Amino acid sequence: MWWSYTTRIVALETDSIGVYELGDKSKNTVYYGKGKIKTRLLTHLNKKECSLARYYRFELLTTEVECKEKERELLENYLRIHGRLPMYNQKKANPFVGSSPS
């Protein structure tokens, strides 16, 4: 389920760890991330990062290792389908340097 990506809505979220996805006005993925859900989403909003993001959704996980693996899986799948990373993930260091995406 997608949620409106606003400070008021995000402030109600849990700060448990997991992976999250940001979507544009058409709910096309523009970013995947991991960490404490509320903290990370509010950081993006406060820094005005991912300016095209209008929606978000997330999956809670139990360990940092699970978060890292799930984020990598999401990015690899997106890359395989679209031939590129989501818009705002392209600005980060390439997560696949030194490895082969599936």
Summary of the structure (lengths in Angstrom):
residues: 102
radius of gyration: 13.1
end to end distance: 26.5
largest distance: 39.9
contacts: 272
relative contact order: 0.21
helix: 32%
strand: 23%
